[in-house]
Amino acid sequence: MLNPLWIRSAAALAEHGSFTRAAAALDLTQAAVSQHVRQLEERLGPIVIRRPRSLEWTPAGLALLDHARELEAADRRFAARIAGNEAQQGDVTLITPGSVGLLLYPMLLDIQAEHPELVIRHRFAPDRDVIEALLSNACDFGIATTKPDDARLSATAFLQEPLELIVPAGETVTGWTDLERIGFIDHPDGQAMATRLLSRRFGGNPGVRKLPIRGFSNQIALILEPVARGFGFTVLPRYARQAFRQPEAISVAEGSPAVTDTLWLIHRAEWPLPARATKVLRSLSKLLGI
């Protein structure tokens, strides 16, 4: 590996055109710059030919200068990444559950359209994967439906998301027997969500596991498709229902009490968010009106 100080001397020599001016720019002696060039030439062969009034760079020397520019650019990128000072350019990575992701993703695209040098990387995942991604430093921030109990993570209440009992259009639900008749469309969080909502709305019921299962999907954007076709009902957060492309084919069976989940904004507690991630969060908050 070439000594970075040698490379800096060669780059300064190319920029200033003489050993004397290069040494002054680097706050070194002319002898030191000459020694650095000599050490490079011992490794690479001739890199610069000294003419009476100019310097001529050999192919090896030109390749070295290209390498010096690449190192300088890499140093700038590294410094910006560590400092997080670039609020409107660079990568921002986040991970969210599916329902809120359906709400946020179009907003993220709007933010990226406004700031084309931002690259926003969004992934849908359940809570456990959100937590794992943050602890492994795989993303800048995430959103989860449960507040993590881990000192390495900072969690702030971000949004409220009501659960909804969603049935085919035209269906009515007045009691547990209607749910048994309609049947349940399950999904990865279906049993848990349905239990939280239905146990409060229909006290004394025999439990969600007793309901006939009419279908299952693990794709958040597809869970309401069988509901729209009349195959069954499901329980989902409101944001998933609002994003569905056939709102006329489904309806919300209203009832009380309401069950609302708190969505938690999560990031590492030990260091601040990069400026660009903070910029995205502020833009999201403005678009959400929070």
N, C-alpha and C positions, 0 to 999 in steps of 0.2 A: 504494500500500500504506500502510495506517495505521501510524503510529508505535506500537510496542508499549507505550512508556511512557505515551502518551496513553490507550491502552486500559486500562492498569493503574490510572491515575488515575480513570477513569470507574467501573471496577469497585469501587475502594475507596470512591468517593463513594456508590455504591449500597449497599455493605455497611454503611458507618458513618453514613450519613444526613446528613452535614454536611461542608463543605469543611475545617473546622478539624480534625475527627477523621480525615478521610481523609488530610490532609497529615501529621498526626502518625504515622499507621500506615505511611505510605510514607517517613517521614523527609525530607519536602519542606516547602517553605513553602506557606502557603495560596495565595499569589499564583501559585506554580508550578502547583498543581492547577487553579486557575481558568484559567490560560493554556492548559493542556492541553485542558480542556473547550471553551474558546473555539476552539481549533484544530480540534477534532473537529467543532464546529458549523459552522465554515467549509467543511468537506468534506461534512457530512451534513445540514446544516440543524439546527434546534433538537432537542436530545436530552433536555434536562431543564428543567423550569419551576421557578423558585425561588419557593416560597410562604413566607409569614412564618414558619411553624413546620415546614415539610416540603418535600420535593422531589417533583415529579411527573415521571415519565419519559414521554416521547413515544413513539409507535410506533417512530421511528428509534432512540431511546435504548434501548428494550427489545430491539430487534434487535441493537444494539451489545452489550448485556449478554449476550445469548445467544452472540454471537460470542466474547466474552471468556471465557465458560465453556468453549466448545469449544476455544479456544486453550490454556486451562489444562489441560484433560483431555489434549489432544495432547502438551503438554509433559511431563505425568506419564508418558504411555505411552512417549514418546521416552526419557526418563530411565531408565525401567525396562528398556527394550530395550538401551540402551547399558550400563547397569550389570549387567544380567543377574541382578538380585537376586530376581526373582520365581521361586521354585523350583517352585511348584505352579500356575502359570497362564501362559498365552501359548502361542505356537506352538513346536513342536519338529519339525524336519524331518530325516529320515534317508533314506539310500538304501543298498540292499543287493542282493547277488546273489539270484537266485530261491530257491535251496534254503534258505539260512539265513533268508531272508525268510518262508518258509512256517512255519519254527519260531518266529520272533520275533513275527510279526503278532498271533497270539492273545494273546501276553503284553503287547504294546503296548496292545491293547484293554482288558485287565485293568487296566493302569496308568491308562489314561484313565478307566475306570469308577471307580477309586479317587480320582482327582483330576479331576473333571468340567471344571474351568476350564483344563486343559491341552488343547491341540489338537495331536494327533500326526499328522504327515503323513509317510507312508511310501511309497517308490517302489522297485519292482524294477528292477534294471539290471545289465548286465555291468560288469566291473571298469573298463573304460575310461571308461564313463559316470559311475561312482562318482568316479573321480579328477577328471574334468572338472567335475562338479557341485561338488566341494569347492573346486577352484581358482577357480571363478567365484562362490563364496560363495552357492551356491544351496541349501545344506543345512548343518545344524549338524555332523553327523558321518555317517560311512558305514562300511561293512564291505566288504572286498575279499579275494579269494583270493590276491592277490599283493601283496607289500610294495612300496609305491611308492618310487622313487628320486628324490625331490624334496624339497629342503630346506624348502620351504614347508609340507610336510605332516608331521605327527607320526603314527607308526604303532606300535601296541602289539599284541602277540599277544593274541587275545581268546578264540577257540574252536578246537578241533580237530574236523575233519570227515572221517571216512573215506570213501573212494570204494567203491562197491559194484557188483558185477556182478549185475544183476537180470534174472531170467528168468521166463517164465510158470510158474505153479504146476505142479508135477509134472515139470518138465524137470530134467535133470541135465547138468552140464558136466564132462567128464573130460579134454577136450583141445580143440585148435583146430578139429578137424573138427566137433565139436558146435556151435561158434559159427558155422561156415560153414553148417551145416544149419539152425540156428535163424534166422539173419539178424539184422541190426543195425537198431535204431530210433535214428535220429540226432536230434540237437538242436544248438543253436548252439555249445555247448561239448563236444558228443559226441565228435568226433574226438580232441580234445586229452585229454579225460578217459579215453577208452578206450585211447588210446596209453599214457598214464602207468600205467594199471593192468595192461593185458594184456601190455605189453612185459616187465613184471617177472614176471607169473604164467605166461606161456607164452613162454619164451625161444626165440629163433630163428623166431618166427612170421613170415609174409610181410607183416604190417602190416594195420592196421585198414582201410585203403583198399581192400584186397582182399576184404573181407567184403561179401556181398550186402546192400544197403540195402532194408529192408522198410517204412520209413516215416520221417517227420520231423515234429517239432512244435517251435515256438519258445515255447510256453507251458509254463512249468515244471509247472503243475498238471495238464497233459494228457499229458506225455511217457510216463507209465506206462500210459495207457489202452490203446494198442495192444499193450503187453507183456501186460497183463491179458487181452487177447483172444487171445493166443497168436500174434501176428504176428511177434514177434522179441524180442531181448534189448536191454538198454541198459546204460550205465554212468552212474551218478548219485551225488551225495553222499548220505550216509545220511539227512540231514534231509528231503530230498525224498521218499525212500521212506517215512519214518515218517509223513509228512503225507498219504500217499495214502489215498483213501477205501475202497479195496477190497484190504486187505492179504492177504485169503485167496486172491486171484487171482494173486499174484506170489510169488516166493521169491528169496532171496539165495543165489547160488552161492558158497559159501565157498571160500577158498583162501589161499595165502600166496605171497609176502609181502604184508602189509597196506600200503596206500598211503593216507596221511592228509594232508589239506591243512590248513594253518594259516590261519585267518581273522583278518584284521588290522583292528583298530579304528583308523579314520583320522579326523583332524580337522586344522584349520589349526594350525600350530605357533606362529604369531606372536602369537596372542591366546588367552585362556582360553575354554573352553566357557561358554555362559550357564548360570546356576544351574539352570534348568529342564531343560536338556539333560543336565547332570550328574545331576540327580535321576532322569531316565528311565534313564540308563545304570546307576546304582546299583540301581535297581529291577530292571532286566533281569538284572544280575549275580546278584542275590539269587534271582530266579526260576530262573536257569540253574544255580545252585549253584556259581558260580565267584568 
